């Protein structure tokens, strides 16, 4: 039998383990996500359901982002979603959700604000979207499916308003 060379000798390449790897650029860690507040109101129940069969509902949605510092480089970001539905000038339902997350950032000071107002809400949004859809469906209405939100465009719009002398305005989407 002939012996085969199995190249079993270690190579000269350097292998870096995860613990040795360094991450370049900013980083973000999600410590917690939670429903801070959820309210569903159907003030016209049960008669509003009959109106729903005959009329087209008018649903409006407002989205806002609030940031609260907790500790050094740790922040609470709360995505606030308010949806209301009207039928013939009657309120069919009101849904208000405050969906929060605790984020720890490792970034330069000039990178923190965009991370808090763009990346953090972007991570929270799919969960808030699902909660609003479930809440409206569970209230007896078709689910409100929130359209994707471009948090970067909202942030840029907010910055432009501040530069034009519009003052500090919260990030919001209608």
C-alpha positions in Angstrom: 0.0 0.0 0.0 1.2 3.4 -0.9 1.0 6.2 1.7 -0.9 9.3 0.6 0.2 12.9 1.6 -2.8 14.2 3.5 -1.4 17.8 3.9 -2.0 17.4 7.6 0.7 20.0 8.5 -0.7 23.3 9.8 -0.5 26.1 7.3 1.2 29.4 7.8 -2.2 31.3 7.5 -3.4 33.2 10.6 -6.8 32.3 11.8 -8.8 34.9 13.8 -11.4 33.7 16.2 -14.6 35.6 16.9 -13.3 36.8 20.3 -10.2 38.2 18.6 -12.0 39.9 15.8 -12.6 43.6 16.0 -15.6 45.3 14.5 -14.8 48.4 12.5 -17.3 51.2 12.5 -20.4 51.8 14.6 -22.3 48.9 16.3 -25.7 48.6 17.9 -26.9 46.0 20.4 -30.6 45.4 21.1 -31.0 44.6 24.9 -34.8 44.5 25.0 -38.0 45.1 23.0 -41.4 45.5 24.5 -44.9 46.9 24.3 -44.7 50.0 26.5 -48.4 51.0 25.9 -51.2 49.6 23.8 -54.7 51.0 23.6 -57.5 49.8 21.3 -60.8 51.6 21.4 -64.0 50.9 19.5 -66.3 53.6 20.8 -69.2 52.8 18.4 -69.4 49.1 19.0 -71.5 47.2 18.0 -73.3 49.5 15.6 -70.1 50.5 13.8 -69.7 47.0 12.4 -72.9 47.4 10.4 -71.7 50.8 9.0 -68.4 49.1 8.1 -70.4 46.8 5.7 -71.9 49.8 3.8 -69.1 52.4 3.8 -65.5 52.8 2.9 -63.4 53.5 6.0 -61.0 56.4 6.2 -57.9 55.2 8.1 -55.1 57.6 9.0 -51.8 56.7 10.6 -49.2 58.8 12.4 -45.8 57.5 13.4 -43.4 59.2 15.8 -40.0 58.3 17.4 -39.0 59.3 20.9 -35.5 58.8 22.3 -34.6 58.8 26.0 -31.0 58.3 27.3 -30.8 55.7 30.0 -27.1 55.3 30.7 -23.8 56.0 29.0 -24.3 54.9 25.3 -27.6 53.1 26.2 -30.9 54.6 25.0 -34.6 53.8 25.0 -36.1 54.3 21.6 -40.0 54.3 21.4 -41.8 54.0 18.2 -45.3 55.5 18.6 -48.0 54.5 16.2 -51.5 56.0 16.2 -54.1 54.7 13.8 -57.7 55.9 13.7 -60.5 54.9 11.4 -63.6 56.9 10.7 -66.8 56.0 9.0 -69.3 58.7 8.1 -67.6 61.1 10.6 -67.9 58.5 13.3 -64.9 57.0 15.0 -64.7 53.3 14.2 -61.5 52.5 16.1 -58.5 54.1 17.6 -55.2 52.2 18.1 -52.3 53.7 19.9 -49.1 51.7 20.3 -45.8 52.7 22.0 -43.3 50.0 21.1 -39.9 50.4 22.8 -36.5 49.0 22.6 -33.3 49.4 24.7 -30.3 49.9 22.5 -26.6 50.2 23.4 -24.5 52.0 20.8 -20.8 52.0 20.1 -20.3 54.9 17.8 -18.8 58.4 17.4 -21.0 61.2 18.7 -21.9 62.3 15.2 -23.2 58.8 14.4 -25.4 58.4 17.4 -28.3 60.6 16.4 -28.8 58.9 13.0 -28.5 55.5 14.5 -31.2 56.3 17.1 -33.6 57.9 14.7 -33.0 55.7 11.6 -31.6 52.3 12.5 -33.3 51.7 15.8 -36.8 52.5 14.5 -36.1 50.4 11.4 -35.5 47.4 13.7 -38.6 48.1 15.8 -41.0 48.8 13.0 -41.8 45.2 11.8 -42.8 44.2 15.3 -45.0 47.3 15.8 -46.5 46.7 12.4 -47.5 43.2 13.4 -49.0 44.3 16.7 -51.1 47.0 15.1 -52.4 44.5 12.5 -53.2 42.0 15.2 -54.9 44.6 17.4 -57.2 45.9 14.6 -58.0 42.4 13.5 -58.8 41.3 17.1 -61.0 44.3 17.4 -63.2 43.0 14.6 -61.9 45.0 11.7 -59.7 44.2 8.7 -56.1 44.4 9.9 -54.3 47.7 9.4 -51.2 46.8 7.5 -48.7 49.7 7.9 -46.7 50.5 4.8 -43.0 50.5 5.2 -41.5 53.7 6.5 -38.4 55.3 5.2 -36.9 56.5 8.5 -33.8 57.9 6.7 -36.0 60.2 4.6 -37.9 61.3 7.7 -34.6 62.0 9.5 -33.3 64.0 6.5 -36.5 65.9 6.3 -36.2 66.7 10.0 -32.6 67.9 9.5 -33.7 70.1 6.6 -36.5 71.7 8.7 -34.0 72.4 11.5 -31.6 74.0 9.1 -34.3 76.2 7.6 -35.1 77.5 11.0 -38.0 75.3 11.6 -36.7 74.3 15.0 -36.7 70.9 16.6 -39.4 68.6 15.2 -40.0 65.0 16.0 -39.6 62.4 13.2 -43.1 61.6 12.0 -44.8 59.8 9.2 -48.4 60.2 8.1 
